[in-house]
Amino acid sequence: SILGNYLLCTCVLLAVLFGLFWRYAIGKPLRKIAGAARKVAGGDFSIQIPPTQKKGRKIEIDVLIEDFNTMTRELASNEMLKSDFIANVSHEIKAPLSIIQSYTKALKDGTAAPEQHKQYMDTIITATKNLNSMITNILKLNKLENQQIYPSVKTYDLGEQLCECLLSFEGAWEAKDLEIHADVEEDILVDNDAELLALVWNNLFSNAIKFTEPHGKVSLSLKA
């Protein structure tokens, strides 16, 4: 009948229109996302997918694309941080190793004067302790990242901890003739994991001293 043919043509037309909509509005973006996902799996975190709608109201696929782009930016940022961390750690480890090697060689070859032997041995011991501390901290950070250890919270004096951490870099700041200014309020108690927070302070102090020009100034301030 005419009505049946009309309904059939209408259904076919709607199916074609829906197919075109799916292909260009949904299917094509999904293929882009799938292709980008394969690149991310291969280690390329720089990939970004352009939105399907340049202007106007976003459709659901654009929300998915935004989330995907946010994910790749976060992955790229984390990868950069990891690369910087490895580079910094490699540099930091070389310093005590170089000291241990050169001072031990001087003692072995007899080029160090007898009155310098104790000083050389003390320097080697200090470098060994620093190296051991670095490795211990790296292992702690790795375990923390992999959720294998959890913070052990206790109440302690934050100002006292900050001053102790800063003093551990005395040799480094004296070598660069830096002016150190500390304004630390007393009796500020915190509830936290002292060992894990010490990693944070040591990293900050290390960077402050490393990137301050010779004869410059480093300041520490703590207020409630």
C-alpha positions as CSV (number, residue, x, y, z in Angstrom):
1,S,0.0,0.0,0.0
2,I,1.0,3.6,-0.3
3,L,1.1,4.1,3.4
4,G,3.3,1.0,3.8
5,N,5.7,2.2,1.2
6,Y,5.8,5.6,2.8
7,L,6.6,4.2,6.2
8,L,9.3,1.9,4.6
9,C,10.9,4.9,2.8
10,T,10.8,6.9,6.0
11,C,12.4,4.1,8.0
12,V,15.1,3.7,5.4
13,L,15.7,7.5,5.3
14,L,16.0,7.6,9.1
15,A,18.3,4.6,9.1
16,V,20.5,6.3,6.5
17,L,20.5,9.6,8.5
18,F,21.3,7.8,11.7
19,G,24.1,5.9,10.0
20,L,25.6,9.1,8.7
21,F,25.2,10.8,12.1
22,W,26.9,7.8,13.8
23,R,29.7,7.7,11.2
24,Y,30.6,11.4,11.4
25,A,29.4,12.5,14.9
26,I,30.2,9.4,16.9
27,G,32.1,6.8,14.8
28,K,34.8,9.1,13.5
29,P,35.7,10.6,16.9
30,L,35.7,7.2,18.4
31,R,38.1,6.0,15.8
32,K,40.3,9.0,16.6
33,I,40.2,8.2,20.3
34,A,41.1,4.5,19.6
35,G,44.0,5.6,17.4
36,A,45.2,8.0,20.1
37,A,44.9,5.4,22.8
38,R,47.2,3.1,20.8
39,K,49.8,5.9,20.6
40,V,49.5,6.4,24.4
41,A,50.0,2.7,24.9
42,G,53.1,3.0,22.8
43,G,54.5,5.7,25.1
44,D,53.4,8.9,23.2
45,F,51.8,11.1,25.8
46,S,51.9,14.3,23.7
47,I,48.8,13.3,21.7
48,Q,45.8,15.6,21.9
49,I,42.4,15.1,20.1
50,P,40.6,18.2,18.7
51,P,37.0,18.5,19.8
52,T,34.2,17.6,17.3
53,Q,32.3,20.9,18.1
54,K,34.3,24.1,17.4
55,K,31.5,26.2,18.9
56,G,28.3,25.8,20.7
57,R,27.0,23.1,23.0
58,K,29.2,20.1,23.6
59,I,28.0,16.6,23.0
60,E,28.9,13.6,25.1
61,I,31.7,12.6,22.8
62,D,33.4,16.0,23.4
63,V,33.3,15.4,27.1
64,L,35.0,12.1,26.6
65,I,37.6,13.7,24.3
66,E,38.3,16.4,27.0
67,D,38.8,13.7,29.6
68,F,41.1,11.8,27.3
69,N,43.2,15.0,26.6
70,T,43.4,15.7,30.3
71,M,44.6,12.2,31.0
72,T,47.4,12.4,28.4
73,R,48.5,15.8,29.7
74,E,48.7,14.3,33.2
75,L,50.7,11.3,31.9
76,A,53.1,13.6,30.0
77,S,53.6,15.7,33.2
78,N,54.2,12.6,35.3
79,E,56.7,11.2,32.8
80,M,58.5,14.6,32.7
81,L,58.7,14.6,36.5
82,K,60.0,11.0,36.5
83,S,62.7,11.9,34.0
84,D,63.7,15.0,35.9
85,F,63.8,13.0,39.1
86,I,66.0,10.2,37.6
87,A,68.3,12.9,36.2
88,N,68.6,14.7,39.5
89,V,69.1,11.5,41.5
90,S,71.9,10.4,39.1
91,H,73.6,13.8,39.5
92,E,73.2,13.8,43.3
93,I,74.6,10.2,43.6
94,K,77.7,11.1,41.6
95,A,78.8,13.7,44.1
96,P,79.3,11.5,47.2
97,L,80.7,8.7,44.9
98,S,83.2,11.1,43.5
99,I,84.3,12.2,47.0
100,I,84.6,8.6,48.2
101,Q,86.6,7.6,45.1
102,S,89.0,10.6,45.1
103,Y,89.7,10.6,48.9
104,T,90.1,6.8,49.0
105,K,92.6,7.0,46.1
106,A,94.5,9.8,47.9
107,L,94.8,7.6,51.1
108,K,95.8,4.6,49.1
109,D,98.4,6.4,47.0
110,G,99.9,8.2,50.0
111,T,99.4,11.6,48.5
112,A,97.5,12.8,51.6
113,A,99.6,14.1,54.4
114,P,99.4,12.0,57.7
115,E,97.7,14.9,59.5
116,Q,95.0,14.9,56.8
117,H,94.2,11.2,57.2
118,K,91.5,11.7,59.9
119,Q,89.9,14.5,57.9
120,Y,89.8,12.4,54.8
121,M,88.3,9.4,56.6
122,D,85.6,11.6,58.2
123,T,84.8,13.1,54.8
124,I,84.5,9.6,53.3
125,I,82.2,8.5,56.2
126,T,80.0,11.5,55.7
127,A,79.8,10.9,51.9
128,T,78.9,7.3,52.6
129,K,76.1,8.3,55.0
130,N,74.8,10.8,52.5
131,L,74.8,8.2,49.7
132,N,73.0,5.7,52.0
133,S,70.4,8.3,53.0
134,M,69.7,9.1,49.3
135,I,69.2,5.4,48.4
136,T,67.0,4.9,51.5
137,N,64.9,7.9,50.5
138,I,64.5,6.7,46.9
139,L,63.4,3.3,48.2
140,K,60.9,4.9,50.5
141,L,59.5,7.1,47.8
142,N,59.1,4.1,45.5
143,K,57.3,2.1,48.1
144,L,55.1,5.1,48.9
145,E,54.2,5.5,45.2
146,N,53.3,1.9,45.0
147,Q,51.3,2.1,48.2
148,Q,53.5,-0.5,49.9
149,I,54.0,1.8,53.0
150,Y,51.7,4.2,54.7
151,P,52.4,7.3,56.7
152,S,53.2,6.8,60.4
153,V,51.6,9.8,62.1
154,K,53.0,11.2,65.3
155,T,53.2,14.6,67.0
156,Y,56.5,16.4,66.8
157,D,58.1,19.9,66.7
158,L,58.2,21.1,63.1
159,G,60.6,24.0,63.7
160,E,63.2,21.6,65.3
161,Q,62.9,19.3,62.3
162,L,63.3,22.1,59.8
163,C,66.4,23.4,61.5
164,E,68.0,20.0,61.7
165,C,67.3,19.4,58.0
166,L,68.8,22.8,57.1
167,L,71.9,22.2,59.2
168,S,72.6,19.0,57.3
169,F,73.4,21.2,54.3
170,E,75.9,23.4,56.1
171,G,78.8,22.1,54.0
172,A,76.9,22.8,50.8
173,W,76.0,26.4,51.7
174,E,79.5,27.2,53.1
175,A,81.0,26.0,49.8
176,K,78.9,28.6,47.9
177,D,79.4,31.2,50.7
178,L,75.6,31.6,51.0
179,E,73.9,33.8,53.6
180,I,71.4,31.7,55.6
181,H,68.5,33.5,57.3
182,A,66.2,31.5,59.6
183,D,63.1,32.9,61.3
184,V,61.5,29.9,63.0
185,E,58.7,30.2,65.5
186,E,59.1,27.8,68.4
187,D,56.7,25.1,69.7
188,I,54.8,24.6,66.5
189,L,53.6,21.0,66.8
190,V,52.3,19.0,63.9
191,D,50.7,15.5,63.5
192,N,52.5,13.9,60.5
193,D,55.0,11.3,59.4
194,A,58.3,13.0,60.3
195,E,60.5,10.8,58.0
196,L,58.4,11.3,55.0
197,L,58.1,15.1,55.5
198,A,61.9,15.2,56.0
199,L,62.2,14.0,52.4
200,V,60.2,17.1,51.4
201,W,62.3,19.6,53.4
202,N,65.6,18.0,52.3
203,N,64.5,18.3,48.6
204,L,63.5,21.9,49.0
205,F,66.7,22.9,50.9
206,S,68.8,21.0,48.3
207,N,67.2,22.8,45.4
208,A,67.4,26.2,47.2
209,I,71.1,25.8,47.8
210,K,71.8,24.3,44.4
211,F,70.0,27.0,42.4
212,T,71.0,30.0,44.4
213,E,74.0,31.9,43.0
214,P,77.3,32.0,45.0
215,H,77.2,34.6,47.8
216,G,73.4,34.7,47.6
217,K,70.8,34.3,50.3
218,V,68.5,31.4,51.4
219,S,65.7,32.1,53.9
220,L,63.7,29.7,56.1
221,S,60.6,31.0,57.7
222,L,58.1,29.2,59.9
223,K,55.0,30.8,61.5
224,A,51.8,29.5,63.0
